[in-house]
């Protein structure tokens, strides 16, 4: 399983998330370009606006958005060690998907040509880490539950 809970799988997910979010951001910028508001069709790709900051798109998404998922992967791996119950995997994937959906919504909202669109990108920085933190805490709790020492003392009498 290439995308499993391994180091190689974490870097593969990081790369795929970064490429996916870069493509979504560029696609949203193109969709909300002048073609949507000044005609029947979008601006052709060869006339894509020159004011798009390619360096910003290629650095912001992998650094600030993508690395957050890489840290999430590392934290979950550290909390669960070799203990991987299905509930922890489901919680891991659910946290990943919800945070990714929120990031996509923030990138699309940031691509719209409105006055406060720059503030919507802050959702990717401040809101989605909370989702990943909650999912990671649930997974860490499951991992700690498994690692607790066995109960000692006399066994309870079956009739009482």
C-alpha positions as a printed Julia matrix, in Angstrom:
160×3 Matrix{Float64}:
   0.0     0.0     0.0
   1.93    3.03   -1.28
  -0.14    5.69    0.45
  -0.37    3.85    3.78
   0.77    5.2     7.11
   4.46    5.05    6.18
   7.04    7.77    5.63
   6.95    7.26    1.87
   3.14    7.38    1.9
   3.19   10.63    3.87
   5.51   12.3     1.36
   3.41   10.96   -1.51
   0.25   12.42    0.07
   2.08   15.72    0.68
   3.09   15.92   -2.98
  -0.36   14.98   -4.27
  -2.11   17.48   -1.97
   0.29   20.24   -3.01
  -0.17   19.59   -6.73
  -3.95   19.27   -6.36
  -4.24   22.55   -4.43
  -1.95   24.4    -6.87
  -4.09   23.23   -9.81
  -7.3    24.21   -8.01
  -5.9    27.64   -7.14
  -4.74   28.33  -10.72
  -8.03   27.0   -12.12
 -10.04   29.21   -9.78
  -7.93   32.23  -10.68
  -8.53   31.52  -14.35
 -12.27   30.98  -13.8
 -12.66   34.25  -11.93
 -10.53   36.16  -14.45
 -11.9    38.9   -16.67
 -13.62   36.44  -19.01
 -16.32   35.6   -16.49
 -17.38   39.22  -16.07
 -16.78   40.71  -19.53
 -18.15   38.15  -21.95
 -19.73   34.8   -22.5
 -16.58   32.71  -22.09
 -13.53   32.62  -19.86
 -10.25   34.13  -20.94
  -8.35   31.69  -23.16
  -5.41   30.08  -21.41
  -2.88   31.77  -23.71
  -4.29   35.15  -22.6
  -4.36   34.25  -18.92
  -3.8    37.42  -16.89
  -0.19   38.41  -16.33
  -0.89   39.66  -12.8
  -1.08   36.1   -11.45
   1.81   35.69   -9.04
   3.2    32.3    -9.99
   5.89   32.4    -7.29
   3.22   32.97   -4.62
   1.1    30.09   -5.89
   4.03   27.68   -6.15
   5.42   28.53   -2.7
   2.4    29.32   -0.49
   0.42   26.17   -1.15
   3.22   23.63   -0.63
   4.74   25.47    2.32
   1.82   26.69    4.4
  -0.95   24.37    3.33
   0.86   21.2     2.31
   3.3    21.08    5.22
   0.39   21.21    7.65
  -0.7    17.81    6.29
   2.88   16.52    6.56
   3.01   17.53   10.24
  -0.38   15.87   10.76
   0.96   12.64    9.24
   4.05   12.7    11.44
   2.03   13.43   14.59
  -0.41   10.6    13.92
   2.43    8.19   13.21
   4.14    9.19   16.47
   0.93    8.84   18.49
  -0.11    5.47   17.12
   3.31    3.84   16.65
   2.48    0.35   15.38
  -1.12    0.37   16.6
  -3.43    1.0    13.63
  -7.05    0.13   14.4
  -9.65    0.84   11.76
 -11.21    3.6    13.87
  -7.9     5.48   13.92
  -7.48    5.11   10.16
 -11.05    6.29    9.55
 -10.52    9.27   11.85
  -7.22   10.06   10.09
  -8.82   10.01    6.64
 -11.88   11.97    7.82
  -9.69   14.71    9.31
  -7.63   14.81    6.11
 -10.69   15.05    3.84
 -12.49   17.71    5.92
  -9.37   19.87    6.17
  -8.69   19.45    2.44
 -12.27   20.48    1.59
 -11.91   23.57    3.78
  -8.6    24.43    2.1
 -10.15   24.1    -1.36
 -13.03   26.37   -0.31
 -10.57   28.95    1.04
  -8.47   28.87   -2.15
 -11.51   29.28   -4.38
 -12.81   32.13   -2.22
  -9.38   33.78   -2.34
  -9.4    33.63   -6.14
 -12.52   35.75   -6.53
 -11.89   39.36   -7.51
 -13.51   40.99   -4.48
 -12.07   43.38   -1.94
 -11.62   40.95    0.94
 -10.56   37.83   -0.98
  -7.06   38.05    0.49
  -8.47   37.45    3.95
 -10.15   34.21    2.92
  -6.77   32.54    2.42
  -6.24   32.89    6.16
  -8.81   30.14    6.66
  -6.21   27.72    5.33
  -3.75   28.95    7.91
  -5.98   29.34   10.98
  -9.1    27.16   10.59
  -8.03   23.86    9.05
  -5.24   23.17   11.57
  -7.98   23.04   14.21
  -9.72   20.23   12.3
  -6.45   18.33   12.01
  -5.7    18.96   15.69
  -9.06   17.49   16.77
  -8.66   14.45   14.52
  -5.09   13.97   15.75
  -6.22   14.24   19.37
  -8.85   11.55   18.82
  -6.26    9.29   17.22
  -3.73   10.0    19.98
  -6.39    9.2    22.58
  -7.04    5.86   20.9
  -3.31    5.19   20.83
  -2.92    6.06   24.51
  -5.89    3.88   25.39
  -4.1     0.95   23.76
  -0.81    1.72   25.52
  -2.15    1.94   29.07
  -0.85   -0.61   31.55
  -3.08   -3.56   32.33
  -5.24   -3.33   35.43
  -3.71   -5.14   38.38
  -5.19   -6.43   41.56
  -7.61   -9.18   42.37
 -10.03  -10.18   39.69
 -13.64   -9.25   40.44
 -15.8   -12.04   41.72
 -18.2   -13.08   38.92
 -21.26  -13.11   41.16
 -20.9    -9.54   42.42
